[in-house]
Amino acid sequence: MQEEIMNSITNNLFTVNNLWMMIATALVFIMHLGFATLETGLTRSKNTVNILFKNSIIPAIGILTYTLVGFNLMYPGEDFAGAIFGFAGFGISADAAALTPAYNIGYTYWTDFLFQGMFAATAATIVSGAVAERIKLSTFLVFSTIFVGLAYPIAGMWKWGGGFLDALGFYDFAGSTLVHSVGGWGALTGVLFLGPRIGKYRKGGINPIPGHSMPLAAIGVFLLWLGWFGFNGGSVLSADPGAVSLVLVTTSLAASAGAVGAMLTAWKLLKSPDITMVLNGILAGLVGITAGADLMGPTSSIIIGFISGILVVLSVLFFDKLKIDDPVGALSVHLVCGIFGTLAVGIWGSKAGLDQLWSQIIGVASVGLFVVVFTGILWFLLKSTMGLRVSEEEELGGLDLGEHSMEAYPDFEKVV
């Protein structure tokens, strides 16, 4: 009788854990809609269909490539503990144990795969915004397929798959480095190969190119904030009430502080309260807390978020001074704040200390070097074969007509 009660409790807990992980998976999936609306709002109306197309196809490509090779590259098994590379074979498969606690005490094999697959597609979505309004669609799709299928899972394996960074003590709870700065480094190399949009930089100054819909941008950010509850909350990898609750609180505090930090900084430097800076400040706080959301208390979460909000504004202005054209601020949000958030693990929270900070620095540098070299070679090969950039005529007329032969707003007055 006692054994039956214990088995019942175990099965019930397994069901609850698995249910929460599936809910978290759905929340991360919603983030793709957030990226789509954010990027659409911060770019010009003549490129809306192109932005929506890329953000619709990327999750599909990401899930398929993660099925084919990504999952088994990222989680090759214990035989590759401490390694730089491992591969458990093509495709995904499981026996009956995959649906029971015999696979994992918290959730099934299939839930594990789908949750991680949603993360994979996010990395390529980050790149999409930075290279918007001038990249060839076909080239971007090839890049995304290879990037999600190979670069992201190899870097992810180094920590989450038990690789060499895990052995060194590097810590990244939900992906400030392994998701966000991976996407950020890929975006940076892409922007450098592409160059700025026509008319963005002129002699003596910068020509602002405002997005066409602040309502869409705001909706996108709030969808992303909602999705982050699954992104960070799901990374607890169980429905543990204390751990999940803490993570949701630290996540929201950092996002809120990021908004305030960005607002104050932009208001001081730009002499007006810029809504785009506040929106990116929210995302900056979310990215900044992601590496250590489970390690921080309320005060440290607010500090990390506030500093992230300041950094994102300074970074946007810095990249513009360097004539590095990023239409949506993806480099500032995901790369700069991803790096800061990762280093913050060694400065605040329960893992703070010089040894941990050094491990964080090694992790940031290792992932950055790998992704820059990988994507640099990939962008170079694509530029040499397929070409990266649309024609001047197509860019000026808009990628909607040039690439898709359709318009997002056919019944409205044209705004270029």
C-alpha positions in Angstrom: 0.0 0.0 0.0 2.8 2.4 1.0 4.6 1.6 -2.3 1.4 2.4 -4.3 1.1 5.7 -2.6 4.7 6.6 -3.3 4.3 5.6 -7.0 1.2 7.7 -7.2 3.0 10.8 -5.8 5.9 10.2 -8.1 3.6 9.9 -11.2 1.6 13.0 -10.2 4.7 15.1 -9.7 6.1 13.9 -13.0 2.8 14.9 -14.7 2.9 18.4 -13.1 6.5 19.0 -14.0 5.9 17.8 -17.6 2.8 20.0 -17.9 4.8 23.1 -16.7 7.6 22.4 -19.2 5.0 22.1 -22.0 3.4 25.4 -21.0 6.9 27.0 -20.9 7.5 25.6 -24.4 4.4 27.3 -25.6 5.4 30.6 -24.0 8.8 30.4 -25.8 7.0 29.7 -29.0 5.0 32.9 -28.6 8.3 34.8 -28.5 8.6 34.3 -32.3 5.4 36.3 -32.7 7.0 38.9 -30.4 10.1 39.1 -32.6 8.0 39.3 -35.7 5.9 42.3 -34.5 8.8 44.1 -32.9 11.0 43.9 -36.0 8.1 44.8 -38.2 7.3 47.9 -36.1 10.9 49.1 -36.0 11.4 48.9 -39.8 9.8 50.6 -42.7 6.4 49.6 -44.1 7.8 48.6 -47.5 9.7 45.7 -45.8 6.9 44.4 -43.7 6.1 41.2 -45.7 9.8 40.4 -45.8 10.2 40.7 -42.0 7.1 38.6 -41.4 8.2 36.0 -43.9 11.6 35.5 -42.2 10.0 35.3 -38.8 7.5 32.8 -39.9 9.9 30.5 -41.7 12.7 30.6 -39.0 10.8 28.6 -36.4 10.0 26.0 -39.0 13.6 25.8 -40.2 14.8 25.7 -36.6 12.6 22.9 -35.5 13.5 20.8 -38.5 17.2 21.3 -38.3 17.2 20.7 -34.6 15.4 17.4 -35.3 17.9 16.4 -37.9 21.2 17.2 -36.2 20.8 20.0 -33.6 19.4 18.1 -30.6 22.0 15.4 -30.8 24.8 17.9 -31.3 23.8 19.8 -28.2 23.1 16.8 -26.0 25.4 14.0 -27.3 25.5 12.1 -24.0 27.8 11.4 -21.1 30.5 9.9 -23.4 31.4 13.5 -24.4 31.5 15.1 -20.9 34.1 17.9 -20.9 34.5 17.7 -24.7 34.4 20.4 -27.3 32.4 18.4 -29.8 30.0 15.4 -29.7 27.3 13.9 -31.8 24.8 11.2 -30.9 23.6 10.6 -34.5 21.1 12.0 -36.9 17.4 12.4 -36.1 15.5 11.8 -32.8 14.2 8.6 -31.5 13.2 7.1 -28.2 11.8 3.9 -26.7 8.9 3.7 -24.3 11.1 5.0 -21.5 11.1 8.4 -23.1 7.5 9.0 -21.9 8.2 8.0 -18.3 10.4 9.2 -15.4 12.9 6.6 -16.6 14.1 9.2 -19.2 14.1 12.2 -16.8 12.6 12.7 -13.4 11.1 16.0 -14.5 9.7 15.6 -18.0 9.6 13.3 -21.1 12.1 13.1 -23.9 9.6 14.7 -26.3 9.0 17.7 -24.0 12.7 18.0 -23.6 13.3 18.1 -27.3 10.6 20.6 -28.1 11.5 23.0 -25.3 15.1 23.0 -26.5 14.1 23.3 -30.1 12.2 26.5 -29.4 15.4 28.0 -27.9 17.4 27.1 -31.0 15.1 29.0 -33.4 15.4 32.1 -31.3 19.1 32.5 -32.1 18.5 33.0 -35.8 15.6 35.3 -35.1 18.0 37.7 -33.4 20.1 37.9 -36.6 17.0 38.6 -38.7 16.4 42.0 -37.1 20.0 43.3 -37.4 20.3 42.5 -41.1 16.8 43.7 -42.0 15.8 45.8 -45.0 18.8 44.9 -47.3 19.7 41.2 -47.2 18.6 38.7 -49.8 16.0 36.3 -48.6 17.5 33.2 -50.1 20.9 34.0 -48.6 19.4 34.6 -45.2 17.5 31.3 -45.2 20.6 29.3 -46.1 22.5 31.1 -43.3 19.7 30.5 -40.8 19.6 26.8 -41.6 23.3 26.3 -41.1 23.5 28.6 -38.1 20.7 26.9 -36.2 21.7 23.4 -37.3 25.4 23.6 -36.4 26.7 26.8 -34.7 24.0 27.2 -32.0 24.0 23.5 -30.8 27.8 23.2 -30.8 28.2 26.3 -28.6 25.2 25.1 -26.4 26.8 21.7 -25.9 29.8 23.3 -24.3 27.7 24.1 -21.2 24.2 22.6 -21.4 25.4 19.3 -23.0 28.1 18.8 -20.4 31.0 20.1 -22.5 34.2 21.8 -21.5 32.7 25.1 -20.3 30.5 23.1 -17.9 33.6 21.3 -16.6 35.2 24.7 -16.1 32.3 26.0 -14.0 30.9 28.4 -16.5 27.2 29.3 -15.6 24.5 30.4 -18.0 21.1 29.5 -16.5 18.9 30.3 -19.6 21.1 31.6 -22.3 22.4 35.2 -22.0 25.5 33.9 -23.8 24.4 30.5 -25.3 21.3 32.0 -27.0 21.4 35.8 -27.0 25.1 36.5 -27.6 25.4 33.6 -30.0 22.7 35.3 -32.0 24.3 38.7 -31.4 27.7 37.6 -32.6 26.1 36.1 -35.7 24.2 39.4 -36.3 27.4 41.5 -35.8 29.4 39.6 -38.5 26.4 39.8 -40.8 26.0 43.5 -40.4 29.7 44.0 -41.1 29.6 42.0 -44.3 26.3 43.7 -45.4 27.1 47.3 -44.6 24.5 50.0 -43.7 21.2 50.7 -45.4 21.2 53.2 -48.2 20.9 56.7 -46.8 21.5 55.8 -43.2 24.9 57.6 -42.8 25.8 60.8 -44.5 28.8 63.1 -44.3 28.7 64.9 -41.1 26.0 62.8 -39.4 23.4 60.1 -39.0 20.1 60.0 -40.9 17.5 58.5 -38.6 15.3 55.9 -40.3 12.3 55.5 -38.0 10.2 52.4 -37.8 6.7 52.6 -39.3 4.6 51.3 -36.3 5.3 51.9 -32.7 2.1 50.0 -31.7 3.5 46.8 -33.4 6.8 47.3 -31.7 5.2 47.7 -28.3 3.0 44.7 -28.8 6.2 42.7 -29.8 8.0 43.7 -26.6 5.1 42.7 -24.3 4.8 39.4 -26.1 8.5 38.8 -25.6 8.2 39.7 -21.9 5.4 37.2 -21.6 7.4 34.6 -23.5 10.3 35.1 -21.2 8.3 33.6 -18.3 8.6 30.4 -20.2 12.2 31.1 -21.4 13.5 31.6 -17.9 10.8 29.9 -15.9 11.0 26.7 -18.0 14.8 26.7 -17.6 14.2 25.6 -14.0 13.5 22.3 -15.7 10.7 21.4 -13.2 7.6 22.9 -11.7 9.4 23.5 -8.4 7.2 26.3 -6.9 10.0 28.1 -5.0 12.5 28.0 -7.9 10.0 29.0 -10.6 8.5 31.7 -8.6 11.9 33.2 -7.8 12.9 33.2 -11.5 9.7 34.9 -12.6 10.2 37.6 -10.0 13.8 38.3 -10.9 12.9 38.3 -14.5 10.2 40.9 -14.1 12.2 43.1 -11.8 15.1 43.2 -14.3 12.8 44.0 -17.2 11.2 46.8 -15.2 14.5 48.2 -14.1 15.8 48.0 -17.7 12.9 50.1 -18.9 13.6 52.8 -16.2 17.3 52.8 -16.9 16.8 53.2 -20.6 14.2 55.9 -20.1 16.4 58.0 -17.9 19.5 57.6 -20.0 17.7 58.3 -23.3 15.9 61.3 -21.8 19.3 62.7 -20.6 21.2 62.1 -23.8 18.6 62.6 -26.4 16.6 65.3 -24.6 13.3 63.3 -25.0 11.8 60.1 -23.6 12.3 57.8 -26.6 9.8 54.9 -26.7 12.1 52.7 -28.8 14.8 53.0 -26.2 12.4 52.1 -23.4 11.2 49.0 -25.4 14.7 47.9 -25.9 15.5 48.7 -22.3 12.8 46.1 -21.3 14.5 43.5 -23.5 17.9 44.5 -22.3 16.9 43.8 -18.7 15.4 40.5 -19.7 18.6 39.5 -21.6 20.8 40.7 -18.7 19.0 38.6 -16.0 18.8 35.5 -18.1 22.2 34.0 -17.2 21.6 34.2 -13.5 17.8 34.5 -13.0 17.9 31.6 -10.5 20.8 33.0 -8.5 19.7 36.6 -7.9 17.7 38.3 -5.2 15.4 41.3 -5.8 18.1 43.9 -5.3 20.7 42.4 -7.6 18.0 41.8 -10.2 17.1 45.4 -10.2 20.7 46.5 -10.4 21.4 44.2 -13.3 18.3 45.3 -15.2 19.0 49.0 -14.6 22.6 48.7 -15.8 21.4 46.8 -18.8 18.9 49.6 -19.6 21.7 52.1 -19.5 24.0 49.9 -21.6 21.5 49.4 -24.4 21.1 53.1 -25.0 24.8 53.8 -24.9 25.4 50.8 -27.2 22.9 51.9 -29.8 24.5 55.3 -29.9 28.0 53.7 -30.0 27.2 51.4 -32.9 25.7 54.3 -34.9 28.9 56.3 -34.4 30.8 53.4 -35.8 28.4 53.3 -38.7 27.3 49.8 -37.9 23.6 49.8 -39.0 21.3 47.7 -36.8 17.6 48.7 -37.6 16.1 47.2 -34.4 19.0 47.4 -31.9 19.6 43.6 -31.8 23.3 44.0 -31.3 22.8 46.3 -28.3 20.1 44.1 -26.7 21.3 40.6 -27.3 25.1 40.9 -27.7 26.1 43.7 -25.4 23.6 42.9 -22.6 24.0 39.2 -23.1 27.7 39.6 -22.4 27.0 41.8 -19.4 24.4 39.5 -18.0 26.8 36.6 -18.2 29.5 38.4 -16.4 27.0 39.6 -13.8 26.8 36.0 -12.5 30.3 36.4 -11.2 29.6 39.8 -9.7 26.2 39.4 -8.0 24.1 36.6 -6.6 25.0 33.3 -5.0 27.9 32.5 -7.3 29.6 35.9 -7.1 33.4 35.7 -6.8 36.7 36.1 -8.7 36.8 32.4 -9.7 33.3 32.4 -11.0 33.9 35.7 -12.8 36.9 34.3 -14.5 34.9 31.3 -15.6 32.3 33.6 -17.1 34.9 35.6 -19.0 36.3 32.4 -20.5 32.8 31.3 -21.5 32.0 34.6 -23.1 35.3 34.7 -25.0 35.1 31.1 -26.1 31.6 31.3 -27.5 32.3 34.7 -29.1 35.4 33.5 -30.8 33.7 30.4 -32.1 30.6 32.1 -33.4 32.6 35.0 -35.0 34.9 32.6 -36.9 32.0 30.3 -37.9 29.6 33.0 -39.1 32.4 35.1 -40.6 33.4 32.2 -42.8 29.8 31.4 -43.6 28.9 35.0 -44.5 32.0 35.2 -46.7 31.1 32.0 -48.6 27.5 33.1 -49.0 28.7 36.5 -50.3 31.0 34.9 -52.7 28.4 32.5 -54.1 24.9 33.7 -53.6 25.5 37.3 -52.8 24.3 39.0 -49.6 22.6 42.2 -50.6 19.6 43.0 -52.7 20.1 45.5 -55.6 20.0 49.3 -54.9 16.7 49.5 -56.8 15.2 46.7 -54.8 16.3 48.2 -51.5 14.9 51.6 -52.4 11.6 50.1 -53.6 11.2 47.8 -50.7 11.8 44.1 -50.2 8.1 43.4 -50.1 7.8 44.0 -53.9 11.3 43.0 -54.8 11.4 39.7 -53.0 7.7 38.8 -52.6 5.8 40.7 -55.2 3.2 41.8 -52.7 2.6 44.6 -50.2 1.6 44.5 -46.5 -0.5 47.6 -46.8 -1.8 47.8 -50.4 -4.7 50.1 -49.6 -2.7 52.7 -47.7 -0.7 55.6 -48.9 2.9 54.6 -49.5 5.4 55.6 -46.9 9.0 54.9 -47.7 
